[in-house]
Amino acid sequence: APSSQDCKKPRTAEDILQAYGSVDSEFMNIEIAQKIVAVAESVGMEDPGWLANVIYFESARSFDPGKFNAKTEAIKPGTGASGLIQFIPSTAEKLGTTIAELRQMDSMEQLDYVEKYFSSYKGRMNSQSDVLAGVFFPKAIGDPGFNIYEYYVKKNGKEWADKNYLEPNNGIIYMQEYANSALAAAKLKCQEDAGNA
């Protein structure tokens, strides 16, 4: 099974499709799997499987480019984290788009924005954990022990951190907790990921 590969070779589009092919075919097919591989290669990810795993986890196991986070949406309608890697409004703006536009895109279009997003981290995506941090909390790239909650408490105060970070993110305090949750859901795991996440 692809879930327990030793991963000495980067995963291919075929590996991604085999692992995630049970997802609605509208959101996962060979073209989308090939595009995930092309995006990963373009931004210097050693293994395209890492990107597939992140998209699967971030899109609530759907690969649906229109998926949005109901908890962040409830804070301010129309601004909830959205899409394949759960873009937030400020990120969308930096990439020259909006949450509303991203929600209307198909997977192939939105993967161009995933590529644009990760291009700023080129050369830093050296493990599954790094790719997860790149999406969830880039300051934690290379530092799985990073305390995200404490960062927000210091930056914005406890009340803000509780309402706008802790509650919508299911109580995740450390980067490692997010990585562990994502890795538990991943269908393309490497033996080395357990010590690497």
Solvent accessible surface area in square Angstrom, and as a share of the most:
residue,aa,sasa,rsa
1,A,112,0.87
2,P,21,0.14
3,S,49,0.31
4,S,73,0.47
5,Q,51,0.23
6,D,67,0.35
7,C,17,0.10
8,K,169,0.72
9,K,163,0.69
10,P,74,0.46
11,R,4,0.02
12,T,64,0.37
13,A,9,0.07
14,E,106,0.47
15,D,32,0.17
16,I,0,0.00
17,L,53,0.26
18,Q,127,0.56
19,A,11,0.09
20,Y,0,0.00
21,G,34,0.33
22,S,98,0.63
23,V,18,0.11
24,D,81,0.42
25,S,81,0.52
26,E,122,0.55
27,F,36,0.15
28,M,3,0.01
29,N,50,0.26
30,I,54,0.28
31,E,92,0.41
32,I,9,0.05
33,A,0,0.00
34,Q,92,0.41
35,K,44,0.19
36,I,1,0.01
37,V,24,0.14
38,A,53,0.41
39,V,1,0.01
40,A,0,0.00
41,E,116,0.52
42,S,45,0.29
43,V,1,0.00
44,G,39,0.38
45,M,8,0.03
46,E,121,0.54
47,D,7,0.04
48,P,3,0.02
49,G,0,0.00
50,W,17,0.06
51,L,0,0.00
52,A,0,0.00
53,N,4,0.02
54,V,0,0.00
55,I,1,0.00
56,Y,16,0.06
57,F,42,0.17
58,E,26,0.11
59,S,0,0.00
60,A,62,0.48
61,R,125,0.46
62,S,22,0.14
63,F,2,0.01
64,D,31,0.16
65,P,8,0.05
66,G,26,0.25
67,K,69,0.29
68,F,90,0.38
69,N,44,0.22
70,A,73,0.57
71,K,100,0.43
72,T,32,0.19
73,E,28,0.12
74,A,81,0.63
75,I,70,0.35
76,K,128,0.54
77,P,110,0.69
78,G,42,0.40
79,T,37,0.22
80,G,0,0.00
81,A,9,0.07
82,S,0,0.00
83,G,0,0.00
84,L,4,0.02
85,I,6,0.03
86,Q,27,0.12
87,F,4,0.02
88,I,87,0.44
89,P,55,0.35
90,S,59,0.38
91,T,24,0.14
92,A,1,0.00
93,E,133,0.60
94,K,169,0.72
95,L,17,0.09
96,G,65,0.62
97,T,7,0.04
98,T,66,0.38
99,I,8,0.04
100,A,68,0.53
101,E,90,0.40
102,L,0,0.00
103,R,50,0.18
104,Q,156,0.69
105,M,30,0.13
106,D,78,0.40
107,S,5,0.03
108,M,77,0.34
109,E,88,0.40
110,Q,0,0.00
111,L,1,0.00
112,D,67,0.35
113,Y,50,0.19
114,V,0,0.00
115,E,51,0.23
116,K,103,0.44
117,Y,27,0.10
118,F,0,0.00
119,S,56,0.36
120,S,87,0.56
121,Y,33,0.13
122,K,124,0.52
123,G,56,0.54
124,R,112,0.41
125,M,1,0.00
126,N,97,0.50
127,S,11,0.07
128,Q,1,0.01
129,S,9,0.06
130,D,14,0.07
131,V,0,0.00
132,L,1,0.00
133,A,1,0.01
134,G,0,0.00
135,V,21,0.12
136,F,43,0.18
137,F,12,0.05
138,P,42,0.26
139,K,120,0.51
140,A,1,0.01
141,I,20,0.10
142,G,63,0.60
143,D,65,0.34
144,P,48,0.30
145,G,51,0.49
146,F,46,0.19
147,N,35,0.18
148,I,0,0.00
149,Y,34,0.13
150,E,81,0.36
151,Y,56,0.21
152,Y,42,0.16
153,V,45,0.26
154,K,158,0.67
155,K,128,0.54
156,N,61,0.31
157,G,31,0.30
158,K,124,0.52
159,E,152,0.68
160,W,97,0.34
161,A,0,0.00
162,D,35,0.18
163,K,113,0.48
164,N,42,0.21
165,Y,10,0.04
166,L,38,0.19
167,E,114,0.51
168,P,8,0.05
169,N,33,0.17
170,N,117,0.60
171,G,35,0.34
172,I,24,0.12
173,I,59,0.30
174,Y,97,0.37
175,M,1,0.00
176,Q,54,0.24
177,E,69,0.31
178,Y,5,0.02
179,A,0,0.00
180,N,78,0.40
181,S,51,0.33
182,A,3,0.02
183,L,20,0.10
184,A,79,0.61
185,A,13,0.10
186,A,6,0.04
187,K,67,0.29
188,L,0,0.00
189,K,62,0.26
190,C,9,0.05
191,Q,125,0.55
192,E,87,0.39
193,D,3,0.01
194,A,88,0.69
195,G,80,0.77
196,N,61,0.31
197,A,8,0.06
